[in-house]
Amino acid sequence: MNSYLIKNATIVNEGSSFVGDVLIENGVIKKVDSFITPSSNTVIDASGKYLIPGLIDDQVHFREPGLTHKATIGSESRAAVAGGITTFIEMPNTVPQATNQQLLQDKFNIAEKTSYANYSFMFGGTNDNLEELLKTDPKTVAGIKLFLGSSTGNMLVDNLEVLEKIFSSTKLIISVHCEDEETIKKNTADHKALYGEHIPIELHPVIRSEEACYLSSSRAIALAKKTGARLHVFHLSTAKETALFRNDIPLEEKQITSEVCVHHLWFSDEDYKEKGTHIKWNPAVKTAADREGLWTALLDDRLDIIATDHAPHTLEEKSNSYLKAPSGGPLVQHALLALLEKVSEKVITIEKLVEKACHNPAIIFQIENRGFIKEGYYADLVLIDPKAPQTVCKENILYKCGWSPFEGTTFSSSVTHTFVNGVLMYHKGTFNDDVKGKRITFNR
């Protein structure tokens, strides 16, 4: 395995930035110092560049098995690495759904052969698989995923007795998609009565409303408090929900944590007119005031993680009318670039970005030896040139689906190098196709 010496980088780690060197040997960070003398290493001059830990994306949908016309673990992990994401946690709503241990293992087997990034998967909870759920190994599996709104397929957990039993029975982190099904059904019926099958896309956040989100997330949090469950609430989309979370205790002591996604921090309902169903997500992108409230809660530490909820569909599928177009979009290649744009606009500091997208996912999921630039940790590292602008276009999109909600956007930064376990996996458009990422483990 090659050893690398990264010199003169602006190293961003644990709340501070400083110019220094990082030595990579045998897949790990051997030394971090203000000056390291070169020996037989490959030297990379990183003057003027940021060096950050690889991002850990705690929520992606890579569509394999069963939906590989949209994406594969190979294609999307490749795009992720180009975007500075070195570790991902993938969701169970594939075909078949990962709701028993063998089907979960099948996904690990695919990733072992094809993933450019490090990986784990969540086990999918349903109304009737508690026995299988309790077999999940906390050391080698990221956690449990529950859909409390029927965002995708038939994984809706709507039996309250079962839900309480799950919350009471596992010490694993339970990650939830929170939208109230009854509220959404009623809103959909009301709008169908008005518009028939031709509901305007601009009404998506009215149908999948603030009320639907708040009702579901507040109930999940109340149940977690009642049962003592370790709860993680995915993709917050409303300012109102942010009041449900605490910032008065250290992250390590929180029993209830939260995530916000890049699209809810970037877009608002004002963008539906131009972007249409390309920005149809569940939960919906809501108002500019909601977006502002999410940023405020992220910066004051009520919200803990930034992720993508990367969920690609083909352009043909997304081009359907509102009721027929699926929700979700591809983001892993461009999420970091979008966040760096907010750094350049002084909305967030790069130190805070690294905290929310690198450190905190590692802390919350108790990932072993990743998410920080520390001696002895795996060398999952990203070099960023903040003065290398690029415009997103069809020709440089790496997602299998071939499109991006950011098409036409010019970002001011570029990812130049991505290291995964000390391997230079991506360098200025070139990939290392000979080595694969590793299954991550957990300190539980």
N, C-alpha and C positions, 0 to 999 in steps of 0.2 A: 504493500500500500504506500502511495506517495506521501511524503511529508511536505507540508507547506508552511512558509513563514509569511504572514500578512503584515506588512510594515506601514507605519504612518497613517493608520486608519483612525477615524474618529469613532471610538468604541462607545456604544450606547448600551448601558447595562445597569440595572438596579438604581435607577433614578439619576444617574450622572452620565456625562459624556467627557471623554478625555482622549487625547491623541496618544496612540501606543501601538504595540505589536502583539500578535497572537501566533503562537506556534502550534501547529496541528501535527500530531504523530499517532499512528496506529488507530486512527478513527476518533481520537479524543483531543480535547484541548490540553496540550502539555504545559503551556506557560502563557501567562498574560502579564506584560510588563511595558514600561515606558520605552525600553529599548532592549531588543534581543539580537545578539550577534548572529548573522547568517552562517550556516555551516554547509551541509549537503542538501539543504531543503530547496524546493522550488519557491522562489521569492516573488511575491505579488506586491507591487507598490500601490498602496491604497490611499495615497495622498489626495485629500479633497473628497474622499468617499466616507460614507457611514458604514460601520460594521455592526450589525445587529444579530441577535439570536434568530434562528429560523422561526417563522410564525407557526403557531399551533392552532389549527382551525378545528374547533370542537364540534362543528356541524356541517357535514357535506352529504350530498346524495350523488354518488358516482354511478348509480344505475345498473351495476352488475352484481348478480346475474339477472337475466330476464328482460332487461330494457336497454340492451346494448346498441340499439339503433340510435339512442340518445347520447350515450356516453359509455366508457368503460373505466375500470380502475386504472388501467394503463394510460389511456388518453388524458384523463382528468388529473391524475397525479403528475403527469408530465407538465401540463399547463400550470399546476399548482407550484411546482418547483421553479418554473420560469418566473412565477410571481412572488417568489420568496417564501412560500409555505413549505415547510420541510416535514410537517407531521399533520395528519388529519385523523379525525374520528368520523366514521361513516355511519349512516342511519340504516335501520332495518327494513325500510319499506321498499325492498326490491321484489323480484318475482323468481322463486317463491320468497316470501317474507322470512326474515331471520328470527323466527319465533320458536325454534327448538335448537338444541345445542349442535346437532349435526349440520343444520343449515347455516348456523353461525360459523362453524368450522370451515365449511365450504368456501365462505367468503375470505377467511384468512388464507386458505390455500391458494385462491386466485391472486390475492395481494402479494403473497410470498414470491410468486413467479413474475408478476407484472408491474408492481408499484414502484415508481421512481422515488416516492416519499415514504417516510415512516408512517405506520398505520395502526389503528385499532378500529373496532366496530362496536356498536351497541346492540344489545339483545332487545328484541321487541316484545313488550308486554301486551297481552290481549285480555279479553274477558274470561278466558278459560285456559291459560297456560302457566299458572302460578308454580306448579310443580317443576316445570322445565326452567322457569325463571330463576328459581332458587338454586339451581345447579350451576349458575354462572360464577366463574372463577374471578374473584376480585383482583387477583394479581395480574391477570392476563387479558381481561376484558374491561373496556372503558366504563361501562355502566348499563343502565336500563333506560329505554326510551318509551315514553307513553304519549300517545296522541289523545288529547282531551277535546279535540275538535277534529272532524273527519277530513283532514287536509288531503290525505292521500289514501285511496283504497279503503279496505275494511278493517283498519287497525284501530278504529275508535274504541277507547275504553270508556264505556258509559254506564257500567254497572257500579254503583257507588259502594256497594258491599265489597265487591272485588277490589275496587280501587283502595279502599281502606285496608284491606288485607295485604295488598302489595306494599303499601306505605309502611305497614306495621311489621312486615316479615323480612325485609331486606335492609342491610346496612350499606348496600351499594348506592352510589349517587343515582338518583332518579331524575332524568331530564324530561321536561314536559313541553309539549306544544299546547298552548292555552288559547282556545276560542270556544265560546259557548255554542253548542250545536243548535239548541232550540232557538236562540236569538237569530242565528244565521238563517235557519230554515224559514222563520217568520218573515225576516227582512227580504229574503229571496222571493217568497210567495207574494208579498206586498208589491214588490217591484215588477214581478211578472204580470201582476194584475194591471199595472200601469203601462208597461212597455211590451208585454208579450215576450218573445224570444230575443228582442232587440234592446236589451238593457245597455245603456252607455257604459263604457269602461270606467268613466269618471265616478260612477256610483259604487265601484268596488269597495272603497273604504266606508261607505254608508251601509252597505250590506254586511260586510265583515267589520263591524263597527267597534268604536271604542268600548261601548257597553259589552259587546260579546267578549272582547279581550279581558276587560277588567273583571267581569263576572267569573270567568274561568280561572284567571290567575289568582284572584283573591281566594277563591275556594280551594285551589291547590295549596296555597300558602297556609290557609287555616288548617287544612288536613295535615300538612307537614308539621305544624306546630303541635297539633293534637297528638300525633303518633311519634314524633321525634325523628321523622324521616329526614334523610339528607337530600334536599331538593335543589334542582338547578332549573331555572325557568328560561327557556329559549326565546330568542328573537322578540324582545319587547318592542312594541310599535307605538305606544301611546304615552304621553306625558303623565296621564292620570295613574298608570300602573307603577310609575317610578316611586310613588309615595309608599308603596308596599315594601320597599327594601331599605336596609339599614346601611349607614356609613359610620357608625359610632363604635364599631369594634373591628379588630384586625381581620383581614380576609381569612386567615387560618382558623378563626373562631366562628365564622359564619356557617350556620346550618342551612341557610337559604341564600342561594346566589343567583346571579342573573347574567344574561347575555344580550347584547344588541348587535344587529347586523349592519354591514356596510351600506346596504341599499336603504335602510331606514334612516341612516345618518346623512345620506347623499340626496335622495329624491324626496319630493313631496307630491301631494295631490295635484299641484300645478303642472306636473310633468306628464300626467296621463294624456293630455291633449296632443303632445308631440310623440310620446313613446308608446302610447296605447297598451296593448296586452303584453308588450315586451317588459313592462314593469309591473305585471300582475303577479303578486306574491301573496301567500298566506302566512302570517297576517298581512293585511294590506298596507302598502305605503299610505300614510295618512297626511295630516296637515303640516304646514310649515311650523306651526306652533308646537305640534307634537315632536317634530324633528328637533326643534330648539330645546324642548324639554328633555329629550333623550340625550342630547349633547351635555346639557347641564348636569344630569344625573350621572353620566359617564365620568365627567370631570370631577364631580364631588364624591365619587366612589360608591354611590348607590348601585350603579351598574358595573359589573366586574370584568366582563370579557367582550372583546370585539371579534365577531366571526363572520362567515359568509352565507351560510345556508345555501351554498352552491347547489343548484337543482336544475340542470339543463333539460330542455325539450327541443325538438327540432323546430326549425323556422316554420315549417308547414303546420305543425301543431299549434304553435304560438300565434299563427296568423288567423286562427278561427275567431268567430264572434265571441263576445264576452263570456257567455255561459258555457261555451265549448272549449275555449282556450284553457289549457292547464296552467296552474300557478307554479312559479319558479323560474329562475334564470341562472345563467352561468356567471361566476364571479371570481373564481380562485386566481386567475391570471392577473386580474386588475385591482383586486381589493387593496393590496399594499400601496399601489400607485395612487389610488383614490385617497387613501388615508394620508399619504405623504403630501398630497395636494393641500389637505387641511392643515398639515404642519406648515407648509409654505405660506398659507393664509393666516397663520397664527391662531387657528381655532383650537389646536391641540399641540403640545410639545412632542418632539420625537421620543423623549424619555417616557412620557405618559402613553404614547402609542405602543412602545415596547412593553411597558407594564401590562397593558390591557390585551395585547395580541400574542405575547410571548411568555412573560412571567406568570400571569394569572391563570391561564389555562393549565400550565404545569402544576401550579399550586392547588387549584381547585380539584383537578382530577388525580392529583398525587402521582404525576408521571415521574419516573425515575430518570435523573441525570439529563434532563433536557429543559430547554426554555430559558437558559441563562448562559452568559459567557463566563464560565468558571473552570478553573483547572480541574481535570478529571471528568468533566461532563462531555457527552458526545459533541463532536464538532459539527453541529447543525448551525450554519452561519450564512449570512446574506450580506453581500456588498452592494451598496446603492450609490449610484452617481446622481447627486441632486441637481446636476446641471446638464443632463442629457435628456432633453424632451423627446417624447414619442407620441404619435397619434394612433389611436386604436382604429384599425381598418380590417377589412376581410382578409387581407393578405398576411397579417401578422397575428390573427386570432388562432389559438391552438386548441380550443375546445372542439370536440368531435361534432357538436351541433353547428359550428361554424359562424356563430353570431355572438354579439355582446350588447348589453344595454348601454355600454359606454362607447359604442361605435361613433366616431366623429369627435370624440373628446381628446384633447391634447393634454397629456400629463407632463409635468416639468421634470420628473425623475425617471430613472431606469434601474432595474436590477441588472447588475453586470455579472455577478458570480453567485451561485448557490451551492453550498457544501451540505451534503447529507451524510452523516456518520463519517466525516473526514474525507469523503469522496467529492471531487469537484463534479457535481452532477449537471450543472448548467453554467455555460460561460458564453455570454454575448450571442445567444441564438443557437449554440451547439450543445447537444446533450450527450451524456455518457450513457449509452444503451447497454453496457455490459454488466453493470452493478445494480442491485435493487435495494430499496429501503428495508428497514427492519420493523418487526412487530414490537411496539412499545410495551413496556411493563410498568407496573404501578406499585408504589410503596404503601401497601395496605396490609 
